[in-house]
C-alpha cells in the first residue's frame, strides 16, 4: 500500500490517498482535493490509464474531490458509500432539511444563508461523480481482495477498507486531530438529525477490530495505534464536554458566545462548533453508552477520571 500526500486549502492541511496493486489490477483509495495541486499529485503518483478501481472512504471534498477528474481520464469503476449516494441524489432536499435543523437549534437565515454561500465559495460540494457504484450494494468485493467496515460518527458514511494487513480509514482514526462529528439530517429517514453520538459509541466496537491492522489514515503520516487514536478523540471529547456541562441549559447560541466570545466569524466554522456542541450535549444527556463501549474494548480505565467529571 503506497501513501500519497497533497496539501489542501482547508484547515485540516495535508491529506493522503493510497494506491496498491492487487490481482485485479491497480486500485486507488480516495483522490485528494479538486485543486491544481491535487490533480498534479494524482497524475504524478497514479497511472490512470491502468487504474481499475477507485474506492472512496467518505465523500468529503478532500477525499473524493477528484473523482470526476479520474472518470474523465480512466475506465476505473468508482465506489462510494451508500449514504453519500443519497446525499448526491437528494442534495437540494438535504440542504433544506439542514436549514430546518439549524433553525430547530435557534439559528435562522442569519447563519443558513451565509453558510450556503460558504459551501459554494469554498466548493465544499464538488461535482457528483458521473458514474459510480454503491459499496454496500456491490457483491463480490471480497473476490478483489477488498472488504470494508462501516464506522459512522464523523459522518454517516465513513467506511474503512481492508486490504491484506492494511486498513484505509479516511477520517475515522487520526493522530492528534479531533474531527468534528458533523451535524446532519438523518439520511435514512430525512426526518430529524443523524445521531452521531450513538453511531460513534457503536463504531468504537468496530474500530477495535482494526487493532491488528496497519492503519492508513486520511491525515497525518501515521497513526500510533488504534487505541491511541481512540483515546485522543475520547479524551478531547470529554475535556470539551466538561466546558459545556455548566452551560448545557443555555441555547446553543449562548454556549457558543460563552465559549468563543465572538471569535467565530466564518459560517462554516460556526457550523463545525455547533456540530461539536450538539454531540457533546448528547453525551452529557446519556454518557452510559460511551462508557459501555469503552469498557467492552478495554479502554474505559484510561479515561475514567475524565468520565466522572461529566457524569
KOLVOTOR-580207 format. One line per field, with one value per residue (C-alpha): residue number from 1; chain; y, z, x. Coordinates in nm, 4 decimals. Example, Ala and Ser with C-alpha at 12.3 -4.5 7.8 and 13.67 -1.06 7.14 Angstrom:
<rs>
resi: c(1|2)
chain: c(A|A)
v: c(-0.4500|-0.1060)
w: c(0.7800|0.7140)
u: c(1.2300|1.3670)
</rs>
This chain:
<rs>
resi: c(1|2|3|4|5|6|7|8|9|10|11|12|13|14|15|16|17|18|19|20|21|22|23|24|25|26|27|28|29|30|31|32|33|34|35|36|37|38|39|40|41|42|43|44|45|46|47|48|49|50|51|52|53|54|55|56|57|58|59|60|61|62|63|64|65|66|67|68|69|70|71|72|73|74|75|76|77|78|79|80|81|82|83|84|85|86|87|88|89|90|91|92|93|94|95|96|97|98|99|100|101|102|103|104|105|106|107|108|109|110|111|112|113|114|115|116|117|118|119|120|121|122|123|124|125|126|127|128|129|130|131|132|133|134|135|136|137|138|139|140|141|142|143|144|145|146|147|148|149|150|151|152|153|154|155|156|157|158|159|160|161|162|163|164|165|166|167|168|169|170|171|172|173|174|175|176|177|178|179|180|181|182|183|184|185|186|187|188|189|190|191|192|193|194|195|196|197|198|199|200|201|202|203|204|205|206|207|208|209|210|211|212|213|214|215|216|217|218|219|220|221|222|223|224|225|226|227|228|229|230|231|232|233|234|235|236|237|238|239|240|241|242|243|244|245|246|247|248|249|250|251|252|253|254|255|256|257|258|259|260|261|262|263|264|265|266|267|268|269|270|271|272|273|274|275|276|277|278|279|280|281|282|283|284|285|286|287|288|289|290|291|292|293|294|295|296|297|298|299|300|301|302|303|304|305|306|307|308|309|310|311)
chain: c(A|A|A|A|A|A|A|A|A|A|A|A|A|A|A|A|A|A|A|A|A|A|A|A|A|A|A|A|A|A|A|A|A|A|A|A|A|A|A|A|A|A|A|A|A|A|A|A|A|A|A|A|A|A|A|A|A|A|A|A|A|A|A|A|A|A|A|A|A|A|A|A|A|A|A|A|A|A|A|A|A|A|A|A|A|A|A|A|A|A|A|A|A|A|A|A|A|A|A|A|A|A|A|A|A|A|A|A|A|A|A|A|A|A|A|A|A|A|A|A|A|A|A|A|A|A|A|A|A|A|A|A|A|A|A|A|A|A|A|A|A|A|A|A|A|A|A|A|A|A|A|A|A|A|A|A|A|A|A|A|A|A|A|A|A|A|A|A|A|A|A|A|A|A|A|A|A|A|A|A|A|A|A|A|A|A|A|A|A|A|A|A|A|A|A|A|A|A|A|A|A|A|A|A|A|A|A|A|A|A|A|A|A|A|A|A|A|A|A|A|A|A|A|A|A|A|A|A|A|A|A|A|A|A|A|A|A|A|A|A|A|A|A|A|A|A|A|A|A|A|A|A|A|A|A|A|A|A|A|A|A|A|A|A|A|A|A|A|A|A|A|A|A|A|A|A|A|A|A|A|A|A|A|A|A|A|A|A|A|A|A|A|A|A|A|A|A|A|A|A|A|A|A|A|A|A|A|A|A|A|A)
v: c(0.0000|0.3329|0.6593|0.9747|1.3208|1.6552|1.9884|2.1136|2.4694|2.3531|2.3913|2.0196|2.0668|1.7676|1.4761|1.1284|0.8965|0.5413|0.3055|-0.0619|-0.3395|-0.6356|-0.9344|-0.7406|-0.4534|-0.1044|0.0168|0.3680|0.4697|0.8337|1.1013|1.4161|1.7617|1.9193|2.1645|2.2029|2.0645|1.7703|1.6957|1.7160|1.4821|1.2313|1.2300|1.2002|0.9005|0.7075|0.5672|0.6479|0.4544|0.1389|0.2230|-0.0407|0.0651|0.3743|0.3364|0.6419|0.6316|0.9170|1.1957|1.4992|1.7275|1.6446|1.2715|1.2438|1.5778|1.4363|1.1505|1.3147|1.4058|1.0328|0.9185|1.1510|1.0013|0.6335|0.3470|0.2845|0.1715|0.4200|0.3030|0.5331|0.4702|0.4409|0.7439|0.9598|0.8426|0.9590|1.2965|1.3355|1.2239|1.4404|1.7321|2.0105|1.8451|1.7778|2.1443|2.2440|1.9952|2.1200|2.4745|2.3428|2.1505|2.4579|2.6502|2.3984|2.4990|2.8690|2.9603|3.1295|3.2851|3.4959|3.1726|2.9428|3.1889|3.2734|2.9050|2.8032|3.0787|2.9490|2.5965|2.7323|2.9715|2.7022|2.4371|2.2037|2.0012|1.9202|1.7794|1.4472|1.1606|1.0957|0.7232|0.5294|0.2140|0.1839|-0.0130|-0.1723|-0.2827|-0.4474|-0.8207|-0.9836|-0.7161|-0.9817|-1.1551|-0.8461|-0.8824|-0.5902|-0.5801|-0.2921|-0.1918|0.0758|0.3167|0.6203|0.9066|1.1835|1.1426|0.8945|0.7281|0.6571|0.3299|0.1578|-0.0565|-0.3689|-0.4878|-0.7503|-0.6286|-0.2645|-0.0582|0.2617|0.4640|0.8130|1.0423|0.7660|0.7182|1.0134|1.1190|1.4285|1.5549|1.5816|1.5530|1.7262|1.4892|1.6755|1.7792|1.6372|1.5188|1.1504|1.0238|0.7093|0.8979|1.2648|1.3331|1.4708|1.4543|1.1876|1.0823|1.0990|1.0206|0.6951|0.5989|0.6697|0.4593|0.1672|0.2310|0.2041|-0.1697|-0.1878|0.0213|-0.2180|-0.4856|-0.2886|-0.3325|-0.5904|-0.3815|-0.1219|0.1971|0.4136|0.7461|1.0253|1.2892|1.2908|1.0451|0.7709|0.6632|0.5441|0.2774|0.2257|0.2611|0.5790|0.7359|0.6421|0.7686|1.1027|1.1521|1.0439|1.2474|1.5561|1.4937|1.4564|1.7610|1.9758|1.8295|1.9445|2.3008|2.2625|2.0924|2.4078|2.5765|2.2920|2.4649|2.7586|2.7727|2.6632|3.0219|3.1147|2.8298|2.9485|3.3053|3.1932|2.9589|3.1678|3.5254|3.6422|3.4901|3.2795|3.4643|3.2189|3.0478|2.7073|2.7238|2.8180|2.5154|2.2903|2.4158|2.3788|2.0194|1.9536|2.1091|1.9048|1.5913|1.6849|1.7614|1.4125|1.2728|1.4760|1.3634|0.9969|0.9181|0.5472|0.4227|0.5701|0.4058|0.0716|0.0737|0.1746|-0.0963|-0.3542|-0.2682|-0.2417|0.1321|0.2840|0.2772|0.5174|0.7899|0.7025|1.0222|1.2438|1.0483|1.1040|1.4792|1.4770|1.2084)
w: c(0.0000|-0.1099|0.0675|-0.1455|0.0110|-0.1131|0.0591|0.0710|0.1048|0.4005|0.7699|0.8019|0.5942|0.4169|0.3006|0.1900|-0.0789|-0.1327|-0.4186|-0.4352|-0.6916|-0.6456|-0.8696|-1.0187|-1.1138|-0.9842|-0.7052|-0.5589|-0.2254|-0.2119|-0.4524|-0.2838|-0.3306|-0.6547|-0.6857|-0.9381|-0.6712|-0.6187|-0.9900|-1.0219|-0.7260|-0.8612|-1.2088|-1.0584|-0.8394|-1.0199|-1.3745|-1.4543|-1.7810|-1.5739|-1.2876|-1.2390|-0.9202|-0.7055|-0.3541|-0.1532|0.2285|0.2553|0.0221|0.1808|-0.0664|0.0250|-0.0112|-0.3252|-0.4989|-0.7992|-0.8709|-1.1923|-1.2927|-1.2722|-1.4567|-1.7454|-1.7739|-1.6987|-1.7220|-1.3480|-1.1595|-0.8807|-0.5499|-0.2881|0.0398|0.0224|0.2448|0.0118|-0.2872|-0.1031|-0.0377|-0.4078|-0.5188|-0.2691|-0.2283|-0.2552|-0.0100|0.2282|0.2266|0.3038|0.5912|0.7183|0.7335|0.9277|1.1595|1.2342|1.2828|1.5491|1.7407|1.7103|1.4007|1.1209|0.7870|0.9520|0.9579|0.6978|0.4080|0.4579|0.5375|0.1998|0.0370|0.2234|0.0946|-0.2609|-0.2245|-0.0814|-0.3240|-0.0380|-0.2768|-0.5975|-0.8960|-0.8405|-0.9902|-1.3343|-1.2772|-0.9537|-0.7761|-0.4147|-0.1982|0.0263|-0.2717|-0.4635|-0.4122|-0.4792|-0.3482|-0.1393|-0.4643|-0.5410|-0.2064|-0.0523|0.2341|0.4363|0.7759|0.8373|1.1111|1.1136|1.3551|1.1824|0.9009|0.8285|0.5511|0.6974|0.5667|0.6421|0.3588|0.4491|0.2104|0.3342|0.6690|0.5905|0.6785|0.4805|0.7313|0.5916|0.8835|1.1261|1.3029|1.3193|1.5269|1.7377|1.5218|1.6616|1.3532|1.4125|1.4301|1.1664|1.2284|0.9517|0.8584|0.9160|0.5611|0.6245|0.7087|0.6150|0.9420|1.2353|1.2691|1.2449|1.5970|1.5692|1.9348|1.9244|1.5994|1.7410|2.0506|1.8266|1.5905|1.8774|1.8835|1.5104|1.5348|1.7931|1.5209|1.3430|1.6195|1.4229|1.1030|0.9638|0.9709|0.6585|0.7868|0.5810|0.7558|0.9347|0.8031|1.0517|1.3497|1.6656|1.7088|1.7133|2.0907|2.0953|1.8267|2.0070|2.3399|2.1931|2.0464|2.3616|2.5947|2.3789|2.3712|2.7489|2.8163|2.5919|2.7430|3.0859|2.9495|2.8044|3.1095|3.3197|3.0097|2.8968|2.9861|2.7598|2.3903|2.1657|2.0504|2.4147|2.4586|2.1508|2.2826|2.6219|2.4854|2.1938|2.2876|1.9307|1.7892|1.5367|1.2163|0.9246|0.8914|0.8207|1.1454|1.3347|1.1828|1.2931|1.6503|1.6557|1.5433|1.8259|2.0889|1.9815|2.0004|2.3497|2.4691|2.3572|2.5567|2.8636|2.8383|2.8323|2.8988|2.9678|2.6046|2.5739|2.8978|2.7936|2.4574|2.6113|2.8741|2.6070|2.4192|2.7392|2.7357|2.9912|3.2736|3.0689|3.0794|3.3964|3.5808|3.2897|3.2536|3.6195|3.5648|3.3131|3.4577)
u: c(0.0000|0.1505|0.0665|0.0476|0.0232|-0.1019|-0.1565|-0.5143|-0.6509|-0.8607|-0.7826|-0.7047|-0.3874|-0.2385|-0.4492|-0.3455|-0.4720|-0.3492|-0.2761|-0.1965|-0.1549|-0.3888|-0.4509|-0.7434|-0.5114|-0.4317|-0.6628|-0.6914|-0.8421|-0.9605|-0.8419|-0.7179|-0.8779|-1.0070|-0.7199|-0.4363|-0.2009|-0.4320|-0.4501|-0.0710|-0.0168|-0.2661|-0.1094|0.2382|0.1600|-0.1146|-0.1160|-0.4784|-0.4638|-0.4109|-0.6462|-0.9177|-1.0976|-1.1437|-1.2850|-1.3931|-1.3902|-1.6420|-1.7466|-1.5873|-1.4196|-1.0591|-1.1243|-1.3392|-1.2956|-1.1092|-1.3490|-1.4734|-1.1180|-1.0453|-1.3584|-1.2700|-0.9209|-0.9740|-1.2197|-1.1927|-1.5006|-1.5822|-1.7296|-1.8842|-2.0714|-2.4497|-2.5143|-2.3098|-2.5110|-2.8235|-2.6580|-2.5898|-2.9342|-3.1244|-2.8839|-3.1412|-3.3777|-3.0902|-2.9892|-3.3481|-3.3627|-3.0264|-3.1640|-3.4645|-3.2341|-3.0245|-3.3483|-3.4550|-3.1417|-3.2225|-3.0194|-3.2086|-3.1231|-2.8507|-2.6460|-2.8029|-2.7753|-2.4039|-2.3359|-2.4759|-2.2681|-1.9613|-2.0262|-2.0430|-1.7479|-1.5210|-1.6511|-1.7424|-1.9580|-1.7653|-1.9499|-2.1211|-1.9174|-2.0613|-2.0560|-2.0350|-2.1432|-2.2516|-2.0108|-2.2720|-2.4826|-2.1969|-2.1436|-1.8109|-1.5739|-1.4002|-1.3044|-1.0963|-0.9182|-1.1078|-1.3558|-1.4945|-1.6318|-1.8916|-1.7754|-2.0089|-1.9510|-1.7586|-2.0110|-2.2883|-2.0932|-1.7459|-1.6030|-1.2731|-1.1361|-0.9410|-0.6714|-0.4293|-0.2987|-0.3875|-0.6933|-0.7581|-0.9576|-1.0188|-1.1020|-1.2015|-0.8665|-0.6284|-0.3296|-0.3980|-0.6851|-1.0375|-1.2532|-1.5852|-1.8839|-2.0822|-2.4405|-2.6572|-3.0022|-3.0739|-3.0281|-3.2308|-3.5483|-3.4858|-3.6657|-3.4692|-3.0941|-2.8301|-2.7311|-2.3517|-2.3005|-2.4965|-2.3237|-1.9780|-2.0405|-2.1347|-1.8428|-1.5943|-1.6629|-1.5913|-1.2747|-1.1340|-1.1359|-0.8616|-0.6042|-0.4061|-0.4058|-0.1679|-0.3710|-0.3605|-0.5048|-0.6552|-0.4413|-0.1062|0.1503|0.0789|-0.1288|0.0464|-0.2199|-0.5928|-0.6154|-0.4081|-0.6259|-0.9474|-0.8150|-0.7090|-1.0551|-1.2395|-1.0176|-1.0661|-1.4397|-1.4622|-1.2421|-1.4605|-1.7774|-1.6549|-1.6544|-2.0029|-2.1566|-2.2243|-2.3719|-2.5953|-2.9234|-2.8452|-2.9382|-2.6547|-2.6006|-2.5426|-2.2957|-2.1061|-2.0968|-1.9684|-1.7015|-1.5744|-1.6764|-1.7313|-1.4126|-1.6054|-1.6877|-1.6659|-2.0081|-1.8527|-1.6503|-1.9655|-2.1385|-1.8492|-1.8711|-2.2496|-2.1945|-1.9488|-2.1732|-2.4763|-2.2593|-2.1412|-2.4929|-2.5983|-2.3075|-2.3977|-2.7604|-2.6617|-2.2948|-2.3594|-2.3298|-1.9802|-1.8734|-2.0209|-1.8411|-1.5086|-1.5431|-1.6156|-1.2948|-1.0901|-1.0156|-1.2503|-0.9939|-0.7790|-1.0457|-1.2382|-1.1431|-1.2480|-1.5713|-1.6577|-1.6278|-1.9147|-2.1430)
</rs>
